[in-house]
Amino acid sequence: MVTYNEIYLETRRKLRAAGITAHDLEARLLVAYAAGKTREELLKLSRLYVTDQSLVKCVDDMVSRRLGGEPVAYIVGEWEFYGVPITVNESVLIPRVDTELLAGEAIRLMKRRAGQTRLVDLCAGSGCIGLAVAANVPSCRVVLADNSDQALVICRANMRRNNLSRNVAAIVADALDPPPTLLGMFDAIVCNPPYIPTGELKDLEPSVAEYEPLAALDGGPDGLYYFRAVTTNWLVLLKQGGHLAFECGAGQSDAVREILRDGGLRNIKTLVDTLGIERVVVGEMK
């Protein structure tokens, strides 16, 4: 018989030997998921012996999937974003820590505005950005918009999971098209669009290219297709003094600032992520 801690240590060893950087975190996630426990509960059980030997096989099977390139978030079916648990599958991108910069800015902007506010999260995917806003700004009403029916299933599951269905709605809408009628006006539009140039998709890491939805990554020939379309089509829904905020890729911020400037936005600023990359561009409606 082995203890929970021994299973964790062996899992960590295998992941580390395979060159997986976050081997410690991923080992805990896999063992906790197999045991049906939280990471905190797993720590309390660490010295206890595992009586169900099927747990060992379950962990071994998940480790094999991980070593085959499958992201751990898809294996366990969830990821944490801005303190909010988010259900994920291969219909949506895995939330990245870089995107927390955009969510944090949206939260700050909504807290600054008096009374009830409205925000639309375009290209919502799992809904992580809009749900983080709703969880942190209860007075904000959030619309999650995506053109994928499968993504909207995940959005709605995450709304229910986090008890946010009362102030969050999910709708079918394509960021490349004009907005649906009768959607109303918004204090902020946030968007983490596909922004990888089509020609660079082939250079993505296998764990991304083989598992995550490429439609959520392909930003057209220069990677800027969605930035132009959203700025052209969706500003009609932005209130005076409202904000449009984008996440963008490395080296794209100058072009995105120019797109916002051409769209008539002012007070344009750029936010830098932990790696020093200009990751978020924000403009204000005149």
C-alpha atoms as an extended CHARMM CRD file, in Angstrom:
* protein
*
       286  EXT
         1         1  MET       CA              0.0000000000        0.0000000000        0.0000000000  PROA      1               0.0000000000
         2         2  VAL       CA              1.0940000000        3.5730000000       -0.6500000000  PROA      2               0.0000000000
         3         3  THR       CA              0.1560000000        6.9060000000        0.8740000000  PROA      3               0.0000000000
         4         4  TYR       CA             -1.3880000000        9.8260000000       -0.9690000000  PROA      4               0.0000000000
         5         5  ASN       CA              1.9080000000       11.6570000000       -0.5510000000  PROA      5               0.0000000000
         6         6  GLU       CA              3.8570000000        8.8120000000       -2.1560000000  PROA      6               0.0000000000
         7         7  ILE       CA              1.5170000000        8.8580000000       -5.1570000000  PROA      7               0.0000000000
         8         8  TYR       CA              1.9590000000       12.6210000000       -5.4160000000  PROA      8               0.0000000000
         9         9  LEU       CA              5.7710000000       12.3780000000       -5.1800000000  PROA      9               0.0000000000
        10        10  GLU       CA              5.9300000000        9.6930000000       -7.8840000000  PROA      10              0.0000000000
        11        11  THR       CA              3.6310000000       11.7430000000      -10.1220000000  PROA      11              0.0000000000
        12        12  ARG       CA              5.7670000000       14.8280000000       -9.6140000000  PROA      12              0.0000000000
        13        13  ARG       CA              8.9100000000       12.8260000000      -10.4220000000  PROA      13              0.0000000000
        14        14  LYS       CA              7.4720000000       11.6310000000      -13.7440000000  PROA      14              0.0000000000
        15        15  LEU       CA              6.3310000000       15.1070000000      -14.7530000000  PROA      15              0.0000000000
        16        16  ARG       CA              9.6200000000       16.6890000000      -13.7640000000  PROA      16              0.0000000000
        17        17  ALA       CA             11.5840000000       14.0560000000      -15.6990000000  PROA      17              0.0000000000
        18        18  ALA       CA              9.5080000000       14.9290000000      -18.7570000000  PROA      18              0.0000000000
        19        19  GLY       CA             10.5330000000       18.5890000000      -18.4650000000  PROA      19              0.0000000000
        20        20  ILE       CA              7.1630000000       19.9230000000      -17.3480000000  PROA      20              0.0000000000
        21        21  THR       CA              7.9090000000       23.2110000000      -15.6080000000  PROA      21              0.0000000000
        22        22  ALA       CA              4.9130000000       23.2950000000      -13.2800000000  PROA      22              0.0000000000
        23        23  HSD       CA              5.4270000000       19.6700000000      -12.2180000000  PROA      23              0.0000000000
        24        24  ASP       CA              4.6210000000       20.3580000000       -8.5580000000  PROA      24              0.0000000000
        25        25  LEU       CA              1.3000000000       22.1100000000       -9.2070000000  PROA      25              0.0000000000
        26        26  GLU       CA              0.2440000000       19.6900000000      -11.9270000000  PROA      26              0.0000000000
        27        27  ALA       CA              1.0380000000       16.6370000000       -9.7920000000  PROA      27              0.0000000000
        28        28  ARG       CA             -1.1660000000       17.9810000000       -7.0040000000  PROA      28              0.0000000000
        29        29  LEU       CA             -3.9740000000       18.7560000000       -9.4470000000  PROA      29              0.0000000000
        30        30  LEU       CA             -3.9070000000       15.2900000000      -10.9850000000  PROA      30              0.0000000000
        31        31  VAL       CA             -3.7940000000       13.3700000000       -7.7000000000  PROA      31              0.0000000000
        32        32  ALA       CA             -6.4530000000       15.5780000000       -6.1200000000  PROA      32              0.0000000000
        33        33  TYR       CA             -8.7360000000       15.1350000000       -9.1290000000  PROA      33              0.0000000000
        34        34  ALA       CA             -8.2840000000       11.3490000000       -9.1090000000  PROA      34              0.0000000000
        35        35  ALA       CA             -9.0640000000       11.2800000000       -5.3850000000  PROA      35              0.0000000000
        36        36  GLY       CA            -12.0750000000       13.5780000000       -5.7510000000  PROA      36              0.0000000000
        37        37  LYS       CA            -10.5210000000       16.0530000000       -3.3240000000  PROA      37              0.0000000000
        38        38  THR       CA             -9.4000000000       19.6540000000       -3.3400000000  PROA      38              0.0000000000
        39        39  ARG       CA             -5.6790000000       20.3630000000       -3.1220000000  PROA      39              0.0000000000
        40        40  GLU       CA             -6.1890000000       21.4990000000        0.4560000000  PROA      40              0.0000000000
        41        41  GLU       CA             -7.9830000000       18.2740000000        1.3550000000  PROA      41              0.0000000000
        42        42  LEU       CA             -5.2310000000       16.2650000000       -0.3250000000  PROA      42              0.0000000000
        43        43  LEU       CA             -2.6080000000       17.8520000000        1.9190000000  PROA      43              0.0000000000
        44        44  LYS       CA             -4.5590000000       16.7280000000        4.9910000000  PROA      44              0.0000000000
        45        45  LEU       CA             -4.7040000000       13.1780000000        3.6330000000  PROA      45              0.0000000000
        46        46  SER       CA             -1.0390000000       13.0560000000        2.5990000000  PROA      46              0.0000000000
        47        47  ARG       CA              0.1060000000       10.5560000000        5.2740000000  PROA      47              0.0000000000
        48        48  LEU       CA             -2.8930000000        8.2580000000        4.9540000000  PROA      48              0.0000000000
        49        49  TYR       CA             -2.7330000000        5.0380000000        2.9770000000  PROA      49              0.0000000000
        50        50  VAL       CA             -4.7560000000        4.6910000000       -0.1990000000  PROA      50              0.0000000000
        51        51  THR       CA             -7.1600000000        1.7840000000        0.1570000000  PROA      51              0.0000000000
        52        52  ASP       CA             -8.6490000000        2.0240000000       -3.3300000000  PROA      52              0.0000000000
        53        53  GLN       CA             -5.9630000000        0.7980000000       -5.7120000000  PROA      53              0.0000000000
        54        54  SER       CA             -7.9520000000        2.0310000000       -8.7070000000  PROA      54              0.0000000000
        55        55  LEU       CA             -6.7690000000        5.5090000000       -7.6900000000  PROA      55              0.0000000000
        56        56  VAL       CA             -3.1900000000        4.5900000000       -8.6180000000  PROA      56              0.0000000000
        57        57  LYS       CA             -4.2780000000        3.3990000000      -12.0680000000  PROA      57              0.0000000000
        58        58  CYS       CA             -6.3810000000        6.5350000000      -12.5600000000  PROA      58              0.0000000000
        59        59  VAL       CA             -3.3880000000        8.7410000000      -11.7750000000  PROA      59              0.0000000000
        60        60  ASP       CA             -1.1220000000        6.6740000000      -14.0500000000  PROA      60              0.0000000000
        61        61  ASP       CA             -3.6040000000        7.0290000000      -16.9170000000  PROA      61              0.0000000000
        62        62  MET       CA             -3.7820000000       10.8080000000      -16.4520000000  PROA      62              0.0000000000
        63        63  VAL       CA              0.0040000000       11.0920000000      -16.2760000000  PROA      63              0.0000000000
        64        64  SER       CA              0.2410000000        9.1840000000      -19.5680000000  PROA      64              0.0000000000
        65        65  ARG       CA             -2.1800000000       11.6400000000      -21.1460000000  PROA      65              0.0000000000
        66        66  ARG       CA             -0.1770000000       14.5650000000      -19.7990000000  PROA      66              0.0000000000
        67        67  LEU       CA              3.1100000000       13.1360000000      -21.0520000000  PROA      67              0.0000000000
        68        68  GLY       CA              1.4230000000       12.6850000000      -24.4180000000  PROA      68              0.0000000000
        69        69  GLY       CA              0.9450000000       16.4640000000      -24.5630000000  PROA      69              0.0000000000
        70        70  GLU       CA             -2.6180000000       16.9500000000      -23.3330000000  PROA      70              0.0000000000
        71        71  PRO       CA             -2.8940000000       20.0600000000      -21.1160000000  PROA      71              0.0000000000
        72        72  VAL       CA             -3.5890000000       19.3050000000      -17.4680000000  PROA      72              0.0000000000
        73        73  ALA       CA             -6.5550000000       21.7230000000      -17.4770000000  PROA      73              0.0000000000
        74        74  TYR       CA             -8.3560000000       19.5580000000      -20.0430000000  PROA      74              0.0000000000
        75        75  ILE       CA             -7.4970000000       16.3800000000      -18.1480000000  PROA      75              0.0000000000
        76        76  VAL       CA             -9.0530000000       17.6300000000      -14.9040000000  PROA      76              0.0000000000
        77        77  GLY       CA            -11.6790000000       19.7520000000      -16.6720000000  PROA      77              0.0000000000
        78        78  GLU       CA            -11.0730000000       23.0230000000      -14.8700000000  PROA      78              0.0000000000
        79        79  TRP       CA             -8.6680000000       25.8990000000      -14.2250000000  PROA      79              0.0000000000
        80        80  GLU       CA             -8.6040000000       28.8210000000      -11.8330000000  PROA      80              0.0000000000
        81        81  PHE       CA             -8.7510000000       32.3670000000      -13.1960000000  PROA      81              0.0000000000
        82        82  TYR       CA             -8.5980000000       35.4890000000      -11.0270000000  PROA      82              0.0000000000
        83        83  GLY       CA             -9.6830000000       33.3680000000       -8.0680000000  PROA      83              0.0000000000
        84        84  VAL       CA            -12.7160000000       32.0230000000       -9.9530000000  PROA      84              0.0000000000
        85        85  PRO       CA            -12.9450000000       28.2680000000      -10.7380000000  PROA      85              0.0000000000
        86        86  ILE       CA            -13.5540000000       27.8300000000      -14.4650000000  PROA      86              0.0000000000
        87        87  THR       CA            -14.7620000000       24.6570000000      -16.1600000000  PROA      87              0.0000000000
        88        88  VAL       CA            -12.9480000000       24.0310000000      -19.4540000000  PROA      88              0.0000000000
        89        89  ASN       CA            -12.8780000000       21.5110000000      -22.2600000000  PROA      89              0.0000000000
        90        90  GLU       CA            -11.4480000000       21.4440000000      -25.7610000000  PROA      90              0.0000000000
        91        91  SER       CA            -14.2060000000       23.7680000000      -27.0040000000  PROA      91              0.0000000000
        92        92  VAL       CA            -12.5460000000       26.7250000000      -25.2640000000  PROA      92              0.0000000000
        93        93  LEU       CA             -9.0720000000       28.0630000000      -24.6150000000  PROA      93              0.0000000000
        94        94  ILE       CA             -7.5020000000       27.4390000000      -21.2340000000  PROA      94              0.0000000000
        95        95  PRO       CA             -7.4830000000       30.7280000000      -19.2720000000  PROA      95              0.0000000000
        96        96  ARG       CA             -3.9850000000       32.2180000000      -19.1160000000  PROA      96              0.0000000000
        97        97  VAL       CA             -2.4710000000       34.2320000000      -16.3120000000  PROA      97              0.0000000000
        98        98  ASP       CA             -1.6610000000       36.9470000000      -18.9100000000  PROA      98              0.0000000000
        99        99  THR       CA             -5.3940000000       37.4850000000      -19.3890000000  PROA      99              0.0000000000
       100       100  GLU       CA             -5.8340000000       38.2850000000      -15.6920000000  PROA      100             0.0000000000
       101       101  LEU       CA             -4.3070000000       41.6830000000      -16.5600000000  PROA      101             0.0000000000
       102       102  LEU       CA             -7.3020000000       42.4460000000      -18.8070000000  PROA      102             0.0000000000
       103       103  ALA       CA             -9.7620000000       41.1660000000      -16.2050000000  PROA      103             0.0000000000
       104       104  GLY       CA             -8.1330000000       43.2710000000      -13.5030000000  PROA      104             0.0000000000
       105       105  GLU       CA             -8.3590000000       46.4170000000      -15.6170000000  PROA      105             0.0000000000
       106       106  ALA       CA            -12.0220000000       45.7340000000      -16.4040000000  PROA      106             0.0000000000
       107       107  ILE       CA            -12.7500000000       45.2720000000      -12.6950000000  PROA      107             0.0000000000
       108       108  ARG       CA            -10.9800000000       48.5340000000      -11.8870000000  PROA      108             0.0000000000
       109       109  LEU       CA            -12.9100000000       50.4320000000      -14.5550000000  PROA      109             0.0000000000
       110       110  MET       CA            -16.2900000000       49.0790000000      -13.4090000000  PROA      110             0.0000000000
       111       111  LYS       CA            -15.5920000000       49.8760000000       -9.7580000000  PROA      111             0.0000000000
       112       112  ARG       CA            -14.8300000000       53.4700000000      -10.7510000000  PROA      112             0.0000000000
       113       113  ARG       CA            -18.2530000000       54.0410000000      -12.3020000000  PROA      113             0.0000000000
       114       114  ALA       CA            -21.1700000000       54.8970000000      -10.0300000000  PROA      114             0.0000000000
       115       115  GLY       CA            -24.3220000000       52.8040000000       -9.8790000000  PROA      115             0.0000000000
       116       116  GLN       CA            -25.1200000000       49.7290000000      -11.9030000000  PROA      116             0.0000000000
       117       117  THR       CA            -22.8250000000       49.1460000000      -14.8700000000  PROA      117             0.0000000000
       118       118  ARG       CA            -22.8920000000       46.9190000000      -17.9480000000  PROA      118             0.0000000000
       119       119  LEU       CA            -19.9980000000       45.1110000000      -19.6100000000  PROA      119             0.0000000000
       120       120  VAL       CA            -19.8250000000       42.8270000000      -22.6260000000  PROA      120             0.0000000000
       121       121  ASP       CA            -17.0870000000       40.2050000000      -22.9380000000  PROA      121             0.0000000000
       122       122  LEU       CA            -16.5660000000       39.5180000000      -26.6580000000  PROA      122             0.0000000000
       123       123  CYS       CA            -14.9610000000       36.2610000000      -27.8250000000  PROA      123             0.0000000000
       124       124  ALA       CA            -15.8260000000       35.0910000000      -24.3300000000  PROA      124             0.0000000000
       125       125  GLY       CA            -14.7390000000       31.4570000000      -24.6850000000  PROA      125             0.0000000000
       126       126  SER       CA            -15.0790000000       29.9650000000      -21.2030000000  PROA      126             0.0000000000
       127       127  GLY       CA            -16.4110000000       33.3190000000      -19.9600000000  PROA      127             0.0000000000
       128       128  CYS       CA            -13.4830000000       33.7310000000      -17.5810000000  PROA      128             0.0000000000
       129       129  ILE       CA            -13.0160000000       37.5010000000      -18.0340000000  PROA      129             0.0000000000
       130       130  GLY       CA            -16.6570000000       38.4820000000      -17.7110000000  PROA      130             0.0000000000
       131       131  LEU       CA            -17.2050000000       36.0840000000      -14.8080000000  PROA      131             0.0000000000
       132       132  ALA       CA            -14.2020000000       37.4880000000      -12.9540000000  PROA      132             0.0000000000
       133       133  VAL       CA            -15.7250000000       40.9590000000      -13.3530000000  PROA      133             0.0000000000
       134       134  ALA       CA            -19.1500000000       39.7850000000      -12.1690000000  PROA      134             0.0000000000
       135       135  ALA       CA            -17.6290000000       37.9910000000       -9.1610000000  PROA      135             0.0000000000
       136       136  ASN       CA            -15.6870000000       41.0820000000       -8.0960000000  PROA      136             0.0000000000
       137       137  VAL       CA            -18.1840000000       43.8270000000       -9.0240000000  PROA      137             0.0000000000
       138       138  PRO       CA            -21.6810000000       42.6610000000       -7.9750000000  PROA      138             0.0000000000
       139       139  SER       CA            -23.2740000000       45.8460000000       -9.3420000000  PROA      139             0.0000000000
       140       140  CYS       CA            -22.0520000000       45.0630000000      -12.8710000000  PROA      140             0.0000000000
       141       141  ARG       CA            -24.3120000000       43.2560000000      -15.3390000000  PROA      141             0.0000000000
       142       142  VAL       CA            -22.2200000000       41.1720000000      -17.7360000000  PROA      142             0.0000000000
       143       143  VAL       CA            -22.9710000000       39.7650000000      -21.1780000000  PROA      143             0.0000000000
       144       144  LEU       CA            -20.7910000000       36.9140000000      -22.4360000000  PROA      144             0.0000000000
       145       145  ALA       CA            -20.7810000000       36.8320000000      -26.2460000000  PROA      145             0.0000000000
       146       146  ASP       CA            -19.3210000000       34.1400000000      -28.4720000000  PROA      146             0.0000000000
       147       147  ASN       CA            -20.0840000000       32.6790000000      -31.9040000000  PROA      147             0.0000000000
       148       148  SER       CA            -19.5190000000       29.0870000000      -30.7210000000  PROA      148             0.0000000000
       149       149  ASP       CA            -22.4690000000       27.1560000000      -29.3330000000  PROA      149             0.0000000000
       150       150  GLN       CA            -20.0690000000       24.7750000000      -27.5670000000  PROA      150             0.0000000000
       151       151  ALA       CA            -18.2950000000       27.6960000000      -25.8900000000  PROA      151             0.0000000000
       152       152  LEU       CA            -21.6210000000       29.1120000000      -24.7060000000  PROA      152             0.0000000000
       153       153  VAL       CA            -22.4510000000       25.7620000000      -23.0770000000  PROA      153             0.0000000000
       154       154  ILE       CA            -19.2410000000       26.1680000000      -21.0410000000  PROA      154             0.0000000000
       155       155  CYS       CA            -20.0670000000       29.8220000000      -20.2920000000  PROA      155             0.0000000000
       156       156  ARG       CA            -23.4450000000       28.8770000000      -18.8690000000  PROA      156             0.0000000000
       157       157  ALA       CA            -21.9570000000       26.0100000000      -16.8680000000  PROA      157             0.0000000000
       158       158  ASN       CA            -19.4850000000       28.4610000000      -15.3290000000  PROA      158             0.0000000000
       159       159  MET       CA            -22.2500000000       30.9580000000      -14.5920000000  PROA      159             0.0000000000
       160       160  ARG       CA            -24.1040000000       28.2760000000      -12.6230000000  PROA      160             0.0000000000
       161       161  ARG       CA            -20.9600000000       26.9370000000      -10.9840000000  PROA      161             0.0000000000
       162       162  ASN       CA            -20.1160000000       30.3640000000       -9.5700000000  PROA      162             0.0000000000
       163       163  ASN       CA            -23.7160000000       31.3770000000       -8.7330000000  PROA      163             0.0000000000
       164       164  LEU       CA            -23.5580000000       34.2810000000      -11.1750000000  PROA      164             0.0000000000
       165       165  SER       CA            -26.5580000000       33.5350000000      -13.3960000000  PROA      165             0.0000000000
       166       166  ARG       CA            -28.5340000000       36.4310000000      -11.8990000000  PROA      166             0.0000000000
       167       167  ASN       CA            -26.1950000000       39.1120000000      -13.2170000000  PROA      167             0.0000000000
       168       168  VAL       CA            -24.5530000000       37.3660000000      -16.1930000000  PROA      168             0.0000000000
       169       169  ALA       CA            -26.1060000000       36.3770000000      -19.5300000000  PROA      169             0.0000000000
       170       170  ALA       CA            -24.5840000000       34.4380000000      -22.4280000000  PROA      170             0.0000000000
       171       171  ILE       CA            -25.5580000000       35.1290000000      -26.0420000000  PROA      171             0.0000000000
       172       172  VAL       CA            -24.5950000000       34.0680000000      -29.5440000000  PROA      172             0.0000000000
       173       173  ALA       CA            -22.7590000000       36.9300000000      -31.2320000000  PROA      173             0.0000000000
       174       174  ASP       CA            -19.8680000000       37.1080000000      -33.6780000000  PROA      174             0.0000000000
       175       175  ALA       CA            -17.3260000000       39.8100000000      -32.8600000000  PROA      175             0.0000000000
       176       176  LEU       CA            -16.6350000000       40.1580000000      -36.5920000000  PROA      176             0.0000000000
       177       177  ASP       CA            -20.2280000000       41.2210000000      -37.3010000000  PROA      177             0.0000000000
       178       178  PRO       CA            -22.3100000000       44.1850000000      -36.1320000000  PROA      178             0.0000000000
       179       179  PRO       CA            -23.8810000000       43.5460000000      -32.7310000000  PROA      179             0.0000000000
       180       180  PRO       CA            -27.3420000000       42.0290000000      -32.3690000000  PROA      180             0.0000000000
       181       181  THR       CA            -30.2020000000       44.5040000000      -32.1210000000  PROA      181             0.0000000000
       182       182  LEU       CA            -31.6440000000       45.5820000000      -28.7730000000  PROA      182             0.0000000000
       183       183  LEU       CA            -28.4730000000       44.6430000000      -26.9090000000  PROA      183             0.0000000000
       184       184  GLY       CA            -28.3460000000       48.0200000000      -25.1790000000  PROA      184             0.0000000000
       185       185  MET       CA            -25.4350000000       50.2560000000      -24.2320000000  PROA      185             0.0000000000
       186       186  PHE       CA            -22.3580000000       49.2770000000      -22.2540000000  PROA      186             0.0000000000
       187       187  ASP       CA            -19.8710000000       50.9420000000      -19.9300000000  PROA      187             0.0000000000
       188       188  ALA       CA            -17.1180000000       48.6600000000      -21.1980000000  PROA      188             0.0000000000
       189       189  ILE       CA            -16.3660000000       46.2600000000      -24.0120000000  PROA      189             0.0000000000
       190       190  VAL       CA            -13.5820000000       43.7840000000      -23.2510000000  PROA      190             0.0000000000
       191       191  CYS       CA            -12.1800000000       41.3480000000      -25.7460000000  PROA      191             0.0000000000
       192       192  ASN       CA             -9.4480000000       38.7330000000      -25.7860000000  PROA      192             0.0000000000
       193       193  PRO       CA             -9.7230000000       37.9810000000      -29.4980000000  PROA      193             0.0000000000
       194       194  PRO       CA             -7.8910000000       35.4970000000      -31.7060000000  PROA      194             0.0000000000
       195       195  TYR       CA             -4.6610000000       37.3750000000      -32.4610000000  PROA      195             0.0000000000
       196       196  ILE       CA             -2.0740000000       34.8990000000      -33.7270000000  PROA      196             0.0000000000
       197       197  PRO       CA             -1.2740000000       35.5130000000      -37.4250000000  PROA      197             0.0000000000
       198       198  THR       CA             -2.4940000000       32.6000000000      -39.5170000000  PROA      198             0.0000000000
       199       199  GLY       CA              1.0050000000       31.8200000000      -40.7770000000  PROA      199             0.0000000000
       200       200  GLU       CA              2.3100000000       31.4060000000      -37.2320000000  PROA      200             0.0000000000
       201       201  LEU       CA             -0.2530000000       28.8100000000      -36.1300000000  PROA      201             0.0000000000
       202       202  LYS       CA              2.0110000000       26.0510000000      -37.3810000000  PROA      202             0.0000000000
       203       203  ASP       CA              4.6950000000       27.1450000000      -34.9180000000  PROA      203             0.0000000000
       204       204  LEU       CA              2.5150000000       26.7630000000      -31.8120000000  PROA      204             0.0000000000
       205       205  GLU       CA              3.4820000000       24.2920000000      -29.1070000000  PROA      205             0.0000000000
       206       206  PRO       CA              1.9320000000       20.8610000000      -29.7450000000  PROA      206             0.0000000000
       207       207  SER       CA             -0.0820000000       21.0620000000      -26.5070000000  PROA      207             0.0000000000
       208       208  VAL       CA             -1.7950000000       24.1520000000      -27.9530000000  PROA      208             0.0000000000
       209       209  ALA       CA             -1.9810000000       23.2300000000      -31.6410000000  PROA      209             0.0000000000
       210       210  GLU       CA             -3.2670000000       19.6950000000      -31.0470000000  PROA      210             0.0000000000
       211       211  TYR       CA             -5.7470000000       20.3400000000      -28.2380000000  PROA      211             0.0000000000
       212       212  GLU       CA             -6.9450000000       23.9590000000      -28.0640000000  PROA      212             0.0000000000
       213       213  PRO       CA             -9.4530000000       25.3270000000      -30.6120000000  PROA      213             0.0000000000
       214       214  LEU       CA             -7.5080000000       26.9720000000      -33.4300000000  PROA      214             0.0000000000
       215       215  ALA       CA            -10.5080000000       29.1340000000      -34.3530000000  PROA      215             0.0000000000
       216       216  ALA       CA            -10.0070000000       30.9040000000      -31.0200000000  PROA      216             0.0000000000
       217       217  LEU       CA             -6.3730000000       31.6500000000      -31.9320000000  PROA      217             0.0000000000
       218       218  ASP       CA             -6.3890000000       32.5460000000      -35.6540000000  PROA      218             0.0000000000
       219       219  GLY       CA             -6.3520000000       36.3320000000      -35.9910000000  PROA      219             0.0000000000
       220       220  GLY       CA             -6.0580000000       36.4510000000      -39.7840000000  PROA      220             0.0000000000
       221       221  PRO       CA             -3.0240000000       37.1960000000      -41.9720000000  PROA      221             0.0000000000
       222       222  ASP       CA             -1.5690000000       39.8740000000      -39.6830000000  PROA      222             0.0000000000
       223       223  GLY       CA             -3.2860000000       38.8470000000      -36.4430000000  PROA      223             0.0000000000
       224       224  LEU       CA             -5.2800000000       42.0910000000      -36.3100000000  PROA      224             0.0000000000
       225       225  TYR       CA             -8.5150000000       41.0620000000      -38.0330000000  PROA      225             0.0000000000
       226       226  TYR       CA            -10.6300000000       41.0210000000      -34.8610000000  PROA      226             0.0000000000
       227       227  PHE       CA             -9.2460000000       44.2680000000      -33.4630000000  PROA      227             0.0000000000
       228       228  ARG       CA            -10.3310000000       46.1130000000      -36.5960000000  PROA      228             0.0000000000
       229       229  ALA       CA            -13.7480000000       44.4560000000      -36.7540000000  PROA      229             0.0000000000
       230       230  VAL       CA            -14.6400000000       45.0520000000      -33.1020000000  PROA      230             0.0000000000
       231       231  THR       CA            -13.5210000000       48.6840000000      -33.2350000000  PROA      231             0.0000000000
       232       232  THR       CA            -15.4940000000       49.2340000000      -36.4370000000  PROA      232             0.0000000000
       233       233  ASN       CA            -18.6990000000       47.4080000000      -35.4870000000  PROA      233             0.0000000000
       234       234  TRP       CA            -19.1460000000       47.4780000000      -31.7180000000  PROA      234             0.0000000000
       235       235  LEU       CA            -18.3280000000       51.0290000000      -30.6260000000  PROA      235             0.0000000000
       236       236  VAL       CA            -21.9490000000       51.9870000000      -31.3270000000  PROA      236             0.0000000000
       237       237  LEU       CA            -22.7970000000       50.2120000000      -28.0400000000  PROA      237             0.0000000000
       238       238  LEU       CA            -20.2360000000       52.0610000000      -25.9290000000  PROA      238             0.0000000000
       239       239  LYS       CA            -21.4920000000       54.8030000000      -23.6360000000  PROA      239             0.0000000000
       240       240  GLN       CA            -19.8000000000       58.1950000000      -23.5130000000  PROA      240             0.0000000000
       241       241  GLY       CA            -16.8040000000       57.8100000000      -21.2220000000  PROA      241             0.0000000000
       242       242  GLY       CA            -16.9690000000       54.0120000000      -21.6230000000  PROA      242             0.0000000000
       243       243  HSD       CA            -13.9310000000       51.9040000000      -22.4130000000  PROA      243             0.0000000000
       244       244  LEU       CA            -12.8440000000       49.3820000000      -25.0180000000  PROA      244             0.0000000000
       245       245  ALA       CA            -10.0960000000       47.0530000000      -23.7550000000  PROA      245             0.0000000000
       246       246  PHE       CA             -8.2270000000       44.4040000000      -25.7410000000  PROA      246             0.0000000000
       247       247  GLU       CA             -5.6680000000       41.7650000000      -24.9210000000  PROA      247             0.0000000000
       248       248  CYS       CA             -3.0590000000       41.5640000000      -27.6920000000  PROA      248             0.0000000000
       249       249  GLY       CA              0.0250000000       39.5570000000      -28.5710000000  PROA      249             0.0000000000
       250       250  ALA       CA              3.6770000000       40.4610000000      -28.2380000000  PROA      250             0.0000000000
       251       251  GLY       CA              4.6090000000       43.2200000000      -30.6800000000  PROA      251             0.0000000000
       252       252  GLN       CA              0.9990000000       44.1210000000      -31.5520000000  PROA      252             0.0000000000
       253       253  SER       CA              0.3220000000       46.9730000000      -29.1350000000  PROA      253             0.0000000000
       254       254  ASP       CA              1.4330000000       49.7910000000      -31.4590000000  PROA      254             0.0000000000
       255       255  ALA       CA             -0.8920000000       48.5730000000      -34.2050000000  PROA      255             0.0000000000
       256       256  VAL       CA             -3.7970000000       48.0780000000      -31.7600000000  PROA      256             0.0000000000
       257       257  ARG       CA             -3.3250000000       51.5890000000      -30.3500000000  PROA      257             0.0000000000
       258       258  GLU       CA             -3.5030000000       52.9480000000      -33.8970000000  PROA      258             0.0000000000
       259       259  ILE       CA             -6.7080000000       50.9990000000      -34.5680000000  PROA      259             0.0000000000
       260       260  LEU       CA             -8.3080000000       52.4580000000      -31.4310000000  PROA      260             0.0000000000
       261       261  ARG       CA             -7.0980000000       55.9430000000      -32.3410000000  PROA      261             0.0000000000
       262       262  ASP       CA             -8.5560000000       55.6250000000      -35.8430000000  PROA      262             0.0000000000
       263       263  GLY       CA            -11.8160000000       54.4940000000      -34.2340000000  PROA      263             0.0000000000
       264       264  GLY       CA            -12.0750000000       57.8100000000      -32.3980000000  PROA      264             0.0000000000
       265       265  LEU       CA            -11.0790000000       56.6200000000      -28.9350000000  PROA      265             0.0000000000
       266       266  ARG       CA             -8.9960000000       58.8250000000      -26.6440000000  PROA      266             0.0000000000
       267       267  ASN       CA             -6.8230000000       58.4890000000      -23.5500000000  PROA      267             0.0000000000
       268       268  ILE       CA             -5.3830000000       55.2820000000      -24.9820000000  PROA      268             0.0000000000
       269       269  LYS       CA             -3.0560000000       53.4300000000      -22.6370000000  PROA      269             0.0000000000
       270       270  THR       CA             -1.1280000000       50.1730000000      -22.5870000000  PROA      270             0.0000000000
       271       271  LEU       CA             -0.6630000000       47.7450000000      -19.6910000000  PROA      271             0.0000000000
       272       272  VAL       CA              2.4140000000       45.5590000000      -19.3520000000  PROA      272             0.0000000000
       273       273  ASP       CA              2.3230000000       41.9610000000      -18.1040000000  PROA      273             0.0000000000
       274       274  THR       CA              4.7590000000       40.2630000000      -15.7260000000  PROA      274             0.0000000000
       275       275  LEU       CA              7.1250000000       39.4410000000      -18.6040000000  PROA      275             0.0000000000
       276       276  GLY       CA              7.3150000000       43.0770000000      -19.7220000000  PROA      276             0.0000000000
       277       277  ILE       CA              5.0760000000       42.4960000000      -22.7680000000  PROA      277             0.0000000000
       278       278  GLU       CA              2.5720000000       45.2170000000      -23.6870000000  PROA      278             0.0000000000
       279       279  ARG       CA             -0.4170000000       42.9370000000      -23.2450000000  PROA      279             0.0000000000
       280       280  VAL       CA             -3.5300000000       45.1330000000      -22.8330000000  PROA      280             0.0000000000
       281       281  VAL       CA             -4.6050000000       48.2440000000      -24.7670000000  PROA      281             0.0000000000
       282       282  VAL       CA             -7.4520000000       50.3950000000      -23.4470000000  PROA      282             0.0000000000
       283       283  GLY       CA             -9.2170000000       53.3840000000      -25.0070000000  PROA      283             0.0000000000
       284       284  GLU       CA            -11.9900000000       55.7100000000      -23.8150000000  PROA      284             0.0000000000
       285       285  MET       CA            -15.0620000000       56.7540000000      -25.7860000000  PROA      285             0.0000000000
       286       286  LYS       CA            -15.2650000000       60.4850000000      -26.3710000000  PROA      286             0.0000000000
